[in-house]
Amino acid sequence: MIGKNPDDTHWMRLALAEAQAAAQAGEVPVGAIVVKDGKVIATGRNAPVQAHDPTAHAEIVALRAAAQQLGNYRLDGCSLYVTLEPCAMCSGAMLHARLARVVYGAEEPKTGAAGSVLNLFAHAEINHQTEVLGSVLADECGSLLSGFFVERRRQQRAEALARHPLRDDALRTPDAAFADLPGYPWAPKYISDLPSLAGLRLHYLDEGPPDPAMAPRTWLCLHGNPAWSYLYRRMLPAFLAAGDRVVTPDLIGFGKSDKPKKEGAHQFEWHRQVLLELIERLDLRNVVLVVQDWGGILGLTLPMAMPERFNGVLVMNTLLATGDAPLPKGFVDWRAMCRGKPLYGVGRLLARGNPHLSPAECAAYDAPFPDKGYRAALRAFPERVPAATEDPGAALSRAARDFWQHQWQGQSLMVVGAQDPVLGLPTMRALQQTIQGCPEPVVLPDAGHFVQEHGEVIAARAVEYFSFPGTGSSNG
């Protein structure tokens, strides 16, 4: 690093003017100038979006203009001023141009190559040494950048709301509640024009090959109550590494999906219909249905409606609630707890059976429900599990039981968390007898109800286990 020159502030303000011009053009506000013999010989501003050019960083634009001005790609005796610490690409170009000096404003902790992430200028082995000075007008340069991104996020939220307006009878968890979730890097996708949604916005993940038709398998992962798609973060990497497609929706009322204010909005048949319409809209094929808790209560009724789309099922701690058999005592106790303590902590509940969870992971489970107004689904779902033959969903579940007993021809894999007090091994063994061709369950002795929190080993086994010949369905 070098000492500050009395003129550095003056030149950096000129670079800031270029950065402001970039912001006005919709580009990330970074500006640069090149100075030689006390005169500006070239300017540059960020333009990768406008120019459709990933190399059009402010520094590169300024270097190109300076080289044209001097008629030489070597910029001996020149100084470059830039409002943001240069990246590796720009730092390499500066060294190649043999600049005498580089002065930057704000540090770039994610990609900076002048000391923040790495320091390309510090290698004595390079045949030219460029002097570097940072933090000149750093606050002004940083404020311009942070203000730009705040405004861009505001515009993106406004655009998203315009595409998916929020109904008066629903709530939408603010995006800020889901910032920086550990282990959940996937981009959100939203849909609100399915007929059954009637304008409610449903969130889902859809990851994998750019052409979904090329995916050998599609993993449709359905969560239960009170979880959301975050529950599958330990399993998705293995599915994606195998080259497969993964679709993981948040049921309405959960996660990033809209949350109706009234408990009465949550009905068995309606949630099932939303899932059927989503499968059709996304044209899911060669599907392995991955279910747990309500993901199975609803999800196990889906293949009988479209058997040609499903080739496999991975079942974890769930049941078919047919209404003609008593619900497990553990579930009855759970439902009583929900009635008595409707404001229970979701993250605390997950942590109780999964002590390996970090505080940040527990907080991610609480994120969808910033106050009690967002919890209608959490109150409704325990009451919606069919307990009698005439209850909504019971007849569908009995029809599904018949399908799994007599018509299912696909592959089946069952994994059970042995420590589950709600839907444990006895319940799962009964379900195993219902699913034609289902082998002995894989028992995880340390896992509880939320089996996916031990999902790495499950996903690896499932990738190896499910192999479909060709691209057709194994169900007639």
C-alpha positions, 0 to 999 in steps of 0.5 A: 500500500502507498501513502495518500496523495493530496489530489486523491480526494479530488480525483475520486470525486470525479470517479464518483460522478461516473458511478452516479451516472452508472446508477442512473443507467440502472447499472451497479454504481461503480465509476473509474478514471485514469489520470496521467501527468495531472490530467484525466485521460479516460473515464469509465462506468459500469456497463455489463448490463447495457453492453451485454458484456461481463467484462464491462466493469468501470475499470476495464472501460476506463483502461480501454479508453486510456489505451486508445487515447495514448495509442498504447496498451501499456499505461506507464505513469498512469493512475487509476481511481475507482470507487470500489475495490477491483475484482480479480479480472480488473486487477489482472488487467491493471497489472498487465497495463502496468499502471503506476498506481491504483486508488480505490474507495469502498472495500469489496469483501466478497470479490475484492482482489486488492486485499479483501479476498486476495491481493493480486498486487502483493505478489513480488513474482509479477514482473510489474509492481503497481502501488495500491491505496484503498479507502479514499472517500470510502464512506461516500463510495459505499453509501452510493452502492448500499443505497442503490441496492436498497432501492433495487430490492424495493423495486423488485419487491414492488414488481413482485407484488404487482405480478402477484398482488396480495389478497385482502384475506391473506398475509405475506411474510416479508422477504427480509425474514428469509435473508441469509438462511443457512444452507438454503441458497436456492432462488425462489419461484412463485405462482399465483394463477393456478385455478385453485389458488384464486390469486394466492401466491405459492412459493416453490423451488425448481432446481436442476437441468435447464431443460427439465425434460432431460432430467432422469428423475424429478424429486417432488418433496412435500413438507408437513406442519409446521415446517416448510421447504427449508426442511429439505435443504440437507437432501436437495444437494444430493439430488441435484448432484445426480443431475436430477430435477427437484421441485419443493413447494411451500404449502399455502400457509407455510414458508414463503407462500401466502398465509390466509388469515382464516383457519377455514381456508385450509381444507384437505381437498383444496390443498390437494387440488393445488398440488395436482394443478402445480404438478400439471403446470410444471409438467412433472414426469418420472417423479419420485414422491418424497413425503413426510408428515402432512406431505404424506397425508396429502401427497400419498393421495396424488399418484392415483390421480395421475399414475403416469407421472410417478415412478417412485415414492420415498416415505418418511414418518407419515400416514394415510388418514383413512378415518376407519382406524384410530389415529396414533396416540402420539398424534392425538397428544400432538393435536392436544398440545397445539390446541393448548399452546397455539403459539408454540415456538416452531424453531424450539420444536425442531431443536427439541428432536434435533439438537444438532441444529444451530440457532440460525437454523432454528430461527429459519423455521420461525421465519415464516411466522413473525406473529400470531396472525401468520399462524392460521395454518399451524392451528388448522392443520392438526384439526384437518387430519381425518379421524372419522370415515365422514371427515373431509379427505378420509374417502380420498385417503381410503381410495389412495390406500386401495391404489397403493395396495393393488395398483402401485407398480413403482419403486418404494423406499421407507425411512423411519425416524425411530425417536418420533413420538407422533408418527413412529415405527408402529405407524410406519410399519402399518403403512409399509404393509399398505404400499405394494412392494415396499421393502423393510423400512430403513430405521434411523435410530437417532432421528425423530419426527423431522427425518429430513434433518438427517437427510444427507444419508437418506438422499444418498441412499435414495439416489442409489436406490431409485433407478428407472429404465428409460424415460417412461413410467413404470405405472400403467 
